[in-house]
């Protein structure tokens, strides 16, 4: 073990007889820890300055690599320095705990390699999915899936190396893992189905994080927030999180409205039967307005035609597509289109129809004559009513007078 220690320090501890051996060992350990601290500080400053210089260059990968390596490099210096100090303590003491120095150093190196690789993977994921750093950034869902897969490979490899360091046979572990995998497969088939469902989502990419999705088969609609290996999180439009097992997406139809190229305006507008003579010109003007509208995509299907004779209206079909796919902007454009159609109809002294009913009376029935006869009858009855009212009033007065006379008596 002593071959790994600094030669001069070992020689000093062995040959310098001025102090006791224990005190010399303590001084040597203190010196190693102090030197380790100084070297770690210098390494930290050097890597930090290199990282600052790399930020000014156009190469993004050197900066990412230095940022991922800086902390593991400092820990490596400390690990090596403490290992040397522990070796001195093991050489000049009988403590059994220092006999595990080699194993601790091996596991420390494995841990530092995993830490470094995971940091590099994380920085690479940020660069590849960033629209600021990349001219053509990769899809975040794809990058995230690949990074998860690489992380899993790194961790599994590290575990196998660690088990090999402890004396376990990797071939035996793999054979046992194969047998255990069969048992786990039967016990956790739903979990595996969700895992492969997530794998299919990452490979086929029917949707990605941030997309608006809905399913006509299930009550699923909202914005995708996270795609995991077991579940996918969808935020519904009433702001509730919806956690969907990934296996569900292998058996249902999923619609992705976020990938639509246009939004559709499909309306049926009715005018009165009295305005049938203006129908052709109204239809032509509406079509011309839509073709010249700045927010209407004239390259898509555009239909404006007299559609049908309805019960209370003459129907015009308006079918067109907007350039925008934004939900809020679409409704602003649709409002503008409908108002302009209303102005066109009014410009021809026509009106938008609403449900009405026309009553046709047979010949010989005159409503006006009936009203007149009824008015005359009411006029003839009016004097009789006045006379009857006066009679009642006089009778009331007579009763009142008699009643008053009785009280006087």
C-alpha positions in Angstrom: 0.0 0.0 0.0 2.9 2.3 0.8 3.9 2.4 -2.9 0.9 4.7 -3.5 1.9 7.3 -1.0 4.1 10.3 -1.8 7.7 9.0 -1.5 9.1 11.9 0.4 6.4 11.9 3.0 6.8 8.1 3.6 10.6 8.4 3.9 10.2 11.3 6.3 7.9 9.4 8.6 10.1 6.3 8.5 13.5 7.9 9.0 13.0 11.1 11.0 13.5 10.1 14.6 13.2 13.5 16.3 9.5 13.0 17.1 7.6 9.9 18.1 6.2 7.7 15.3 2.6 8.5 16.2 3.2 12.3 16.2 5.1 12.0 12.8 2.1 10.1 11.4 -0.3 12.7 12.6 1.8 15.5 11.1 2.0 13.6 7.8 -1.8 13.1 7.8 -2.4 16.8 8.5 0.1 17.7 5.7 -1.7 15.5 3.2 -5.1 16.9 4.1 -3.8 20.5 3.8 -2.1 19.8 0.5 -5.4 18.2 -0.7 -7.3 21.3 0.2 -4.8 23.5 -1.6 -4.8 21.4 -4.7 -8.7 21.2 -4.7 -8.9 25.0 -4.5 -6.4 25.5 -7.3 -8.2 22.9 -9.5 -11.5 24.6 -8.8 -10.2 28.0 -9.8 -8.5 26.7 -12.9 -11.6 24.8 -14.2 -13.8 27.9 -13.3 -11.5 30.2 -15.4 -11.4 27.7 -18.3 -15.2 27.5 -18.1 -15.5 31.3 -18.3 -13.2 31.4 -21.3 -15.1 28.7 -23.1 -18.3 30.6 -22.6 -16.9 33.3 -25.0 -16.3 30.7 -27.8 -18.9 29.4 -30.2 -18.3 25.8 -29.2 -21.0 24.8 -26.7 -19.7 21.3 -25.9 -16.4 22.3 -24.2 -18.3 24.6 -21.8 -20.9 21.8 -21.1 -18.1 19.3 -20.4 -16.2 21.6 -18.1 -19.4 22.5 -16.2 -20.2 18.8 -15.7 -16.6 17.9 -14.7 -15.8 20.7 -12.3 -17.4 19.4 -9.1 -16.5 15.7 -9.7 -12.9 16.8 -10.4 -12.7 18.6 -7.0 -14.2 15.6 -5.3 -11.7 13.4 -7.0 -8.8 15.4 -5.5 -10.3 15.1 -2.1 -10.9 11.4 -2.5 -7.3 10.7 -3.5 -5.9 12.9 -0.8 -8.1 11.4 1.9 -7.2 7.9 0.6 -3.5 8.7 1.1 -4.1 10.0 4.5 -6.1 6.9 5.4 -3.2 4.8 4.1 -0.8 6.5 6.5 -3.3 6.0 9.3 -3.6 2.3 8.4 0.2 1.9 8.2 0.8 3.3 11.7 -2.4 2.2 13.5 -4.2 -1.1 14.2 -7.7 0.3 13.4 -9.5 -2.3 11.3 -11.7 0.4 9.6 -8.7 1.5 7.5 -8.4 -2.0 5.9 -11.3 -1.1 3.5 -9.4 1.8 2.0 -9.0 0.1 -1.4 -12.7 -0.8 -1.7 -13.7 2.7 -0.7 -11.4 4.2 -3.3 -12.8 1.8 -6.0 -16.4 2.7 -5.1 -15.5 6.3 -5.0 -14.1 6.2 -8.5 -17.2 4.4 -9.8 -19.4 7.0 -8.1 -17.4 9.9 -9.6 -17.6 8.4 -13.1 -21.3 8.0 -12.8 -21.7 11.5 -11.5 -19.6 12.9 -14.4 -21.4 11.0 -17.1 -24.8 11.9 -15.7 -23.7 15.6 -15.6 -22.5 15.4 -19.3 -25.8 13.8 -20.3 -27.8 16.5 -18.5 -25.8 19.3 -20.2 -26.1 17.6 -23.6 -29.9 17.4 -23.1 -30.1 21.1 -22.4 -28.0 22.0 -25.5 -29.8 19.7 -28.0 -33.3 20.8 -27.0 -32.5 24.5 -26.6 -33.7 26.8 -29.5 -31.3 29.4 -28.3 -28.2 27.3 -28.5 -29.1 25.2 -31.5 -30.2 26.4 -34.9 -32.3 23.2 -35.4 -33.1 22.0 -31.9 -34.2 18.4 -31.4 -37.7 17.6 -30.1 -37.6 17.8 -26.3 -39.6 14.6 -25.9 -37.1 12.6 -28.0 -34.1 14.1 -26.3 -35.6 13.4 -22.9 -36.3 9.8 -23.9 -32.8 9.2 -25.1 -31.3 10.8 -22.0 -33.4 8.6 -19.8 -32.3 5.5 -21.7 -28.6 6.5 -21.5 -28.9 7.3 -17.8 -30.4 3.8 -17.2 -27.5 2.2 -19.1 -24.9 4.1 -17.1 -26.5 3.2 -13.8 -26.9 -0.5 -14.6 -23.3 -0.6 -15.8 -22.1 1.0 -12.6 -24.1 -1.4 -10.5 -22.6 -4.4 -12.3 -19.1 -3.0 -12.0 -19.6 -2.4 -8.3 -20.9 -6.0 -7.8 -17.9 -7.3 -9.7 -15.6 -5.3 -7.4 -17.3 -6.9 -4.4 -16.4 -10.4 -5.8 -19.8 -11.3 -7.3 -19.8 -13.0 -10.7 -21.5 -10.8 -13.3 -22.5 -13.9 -15.4 -24.2 -15.3 -12.3 -26.0 -12.1 -11.6 -27.2 -11.9 -15.2 -28.4 -15.4 -15.1 -30.3 -14.8 -11.9 -31.6 -11.6 -13.3 -33.0 -13.5 -16.3 -34.8 -15.9 -14.1 -36.0 -13.2 -11.9 -37.1 -11.2 -14.9 -39.5 -13.9 -15.9 -41.1 -13.9 -12.5 -41.2 -10.1 -12.4 -42.7 -10.1 -15.9 -45.7 -12.2 -14.8 -46.1 -10.2 -11.5 -45.7 -6.8 -13.0 -47.2 -7.2 -16.5 -49.1 -3.9 -16.2 -46.0 -2.1 -15.2 -44.1 -3.5 -18.2 -47.1 -2.7 -20.5 -46.9 0.9 -19.3 -43.1 0.9 -19.8 -43.4 -0.3 -23.4 -46.3 2.1 -24.0 -44.0 5.0 -22.9 -41.3 3.6 -25.2 -43.8 3.6 -28.1 -44.8 7.2 -27.3 -41.1 8.3 -27.4 -40.4 6.5 -30.6 -43.6 7.3 -32.6 -44.1 10.7 -31.1 -47.9 11.1 -31.6 -47.5 14.0 -29.2 -44.9 15.9 -27.2 -44.7 18.0 -24.0 -46.8 21.1 -24.5 -49.2 19.6 -27.1 -52.9 19.8 -26.8 -54.3 16.3 -27.1 -57.7 14.6 -26.8 -59.1 11.2 -27.4 -62.5 10.5 -29.0 -62.5 7.1 -27.2 -61.9 8.3 -23.7 -62.7 11.5 -21.7 -59.1 12.8 -22.2 -58.4 16.4 -23.3 -55.8 18.8 -22.1 -52.1 19.9 -22.4 -49.3 17.3 -22.1 -47.1 18.3 -19.1 -44.8 15.3 -18.7 -44.2 12.0 -20.5 -42.7 9.4 -18.1 -41.9 5.7 -18.5 -45.1 4.7 -16.6 -47.6 7.5 -16.8 -48.2 10.6 -18.9 -49.4 13.8 -17.1 -52.1 15.8 -19.0 -53.3 19.1 -17.6 -57.0 19.5 -18.4 -58.5 22.8 -19.4 -60.0 23.3 -15.9 -56.4 23.1 -14.6 -56.7 19.6 -13.0 -53.8 17.1 -13.6 -54.8 13.9 -15.3 -52.4 10.9 -14.9 -52.8 8.4 -17.7 -51.0 5.0 -17.8 -48.9 4.8 -21.0 -50.4 1.5 -21.9 -53.7 3.3 -22.5 -52.3 5.1 -25.5 -51.6 1.8 -27.3 -55.3 1.0 -27.4 -57.0 4.3 -28.0 -57.2 6.9 -30.8 -55.4 10.1 -29.9 -56.1 13.4 -31.7 -53.4 16.1 -31.6 -55.1 19.5 -32.4 -51.8 21.3 -31.7 -50.5 20.0 -35.1 -53.4 21.4 -37.1 -52.4 23.7 -40.0 -55.5 25.9 -40.0 -58.7 26.4 -38.1 -62.1 26.0 -39.8 -65.0 28.4 -39.9 -68.2 26.5 -40.8 -71.5 28.4 -40.5 -75.0 28.3 -42.0 -76.5 31.8 -42.3 -80.2 32.3 -43.3 -81.8 35.3 -45.0 -85.6 36.0 -45.4 -87.6 34.5 -48.3 -88.5 38.1 -49.2 -84.8 38.6 -50.1 -84.5 35.8 -52.6 -83.9 38.1 -55.5 -80.7 39.3 -53.7 -79.3 35.8 -53.0 -76.9 35.6 -55.9 -75.2 39.0 -55.3 -75.0 38.4 -51.5 -73.3 35.1 -52.0 -70.8 36.6 -54.5 -70.0 39.5 -52.2 -69.4 37.2 -49.2 -67.1 35.0 -51.3 -65.2 38.0 -52.5 -64.8 39.3 -48.9 -63.4 36.0 -47.7 -60.9 35.7 -50.6 -59.5 39.2 -49.9 -59.6 38.8 -46.1 -56.0 39.0 -44.7 -56.6 36.3 -42.0 -58.4 33.8 -44.3 -56.3 31.2 -46.1 -57.6 31.3 -49.6 -55.4 28.4 -50.6 -57.6 26.1 -48.5 -61.1 24.9 -49.3 -63.4 28.0 -49.5 -67.1 27.4 -50.1 -69.9 30.1 -50.2 -73.1 28.8 -51.7 -76.9 28.9 -51.5 -77.5 25.8 -49.5 -81.2 25.0 -49.1 -84.8 26.3 -48.6 -85.3 26.0 -44.9 -88.5 26.3 -42.9 -88.0 30.0 -42.2 -85.0 31.0 -44.2 -82.9 30.7 -47.3 -79.6 29.1 -46.0 -76.1 30.1 -47.2 -73.2 27.8 -46.4 -70.0 29.5 -45.4 -67.0 27.2 -45.2 -63.4 28.4 -45.0 -60.1 28.2 -43.0 -58.2 30.8 -41.0 -54.4 31.2 -41.2 -54.0 31.2 -37.5 -54.3 28.1 -35.3 -54.3 30.1 -32.0 -57.6 29.6 -30.2 -58.0 33.2 -29.1 -56.9 34.7 -32.4 -59.2 32.3 -34.3 -62.3 33.6 -32.5 -61.3 37.2 -33.2 -61.1 36.4 -36.9 -64.4 34.5 -36.9 -66.1 37.5 -35.2 -64.8 39.8 -37.8 -65.9 37.5 -40.6 -69.4 37.2 -39.2 -69.8 40.9 -38.7 -68.7 41.6 -42.3 -71.2 39.1 -43.6 -73.9 40.9 -41.6 -72.9 44.2 -43.1 -73.1 42.7 -46.6 -76.6 41.4 -46.0 -77.7 44.7 -44.6 -76.1 46.5 -47.6 -78.7 44.9 -49.9 -81.6 45.9 -47.6 -81.9 42.3 -46.7 -82.2 40.8 -43.2 -80.9 37.7 -41.4 -83.9 35.5 -41.0 -85.3 34.2 -37.7 -88.1 31.7 -37.1 -91.5 33.2 -38.2 -95.0 31.9 -38.9 -97.5 33.2 -41.5 -101.2 32.7 -40.9 -103.4 32.5 -44.0 -107.2 33.0 -43.3 -110.0 31.7 -45.7 -111.8 34.2 -47.8 -114.9 35.9 -46.2 -113.2 36.4 -42.8 -112.3 40.0 -42.1 -110.5 40.6 -38.9 -110.9 44.4 -39.2 -114.8 44.2 -39.6 -114.9 41.9 -36.6 -113.0 44.4 -34.6 -115.4 47.2 -35.7 -118.5 45.2 -34.8 -117.0 44.4 -31.4 -116.2 48.0 -30.8 -119.8 49.0 -31.7 -121.2 46.4 -29.4 -119.0 47.7 -26.6 -120.3 51.3 -27.3 -124.0 50.1 -27.1 -123.4 48.3 -23.9 -121.6 51.3 -22.3 -124.8 53.5 -21.5 -126.5 50.5 -19.9 -123.4 49.9 -17.8 -123.3 53.5 -16.8 -127.1 53.4 -15.9 -126.6 50.2 -13.9 -123.6 51.8 -12.0 -125.6 54.9 -11.3 -128.5 52.8 -9.9 -126.2 50.9 -7.7 -124.7 54.1 -6.5 -128.1 55.6 -5.7 -129.2 52.5 -3.8 -126.0 52.7 -1.8 -126.7 56.3 -1.0 -130.3 55.5 0.1 -129.1 52.7 2.4 -126.5 55.0 3.8 -129.1 57.7 4.5 -131.5 55.3 6.2 -128.7 53.9 8.3 -127.7 57.4 9.4 -131.2 58.3 10.3 -131.4 55.2 12.5 -128.4 56.3 14.4 -129.9 59.8 14.9 -132.9 58.3 16.5 
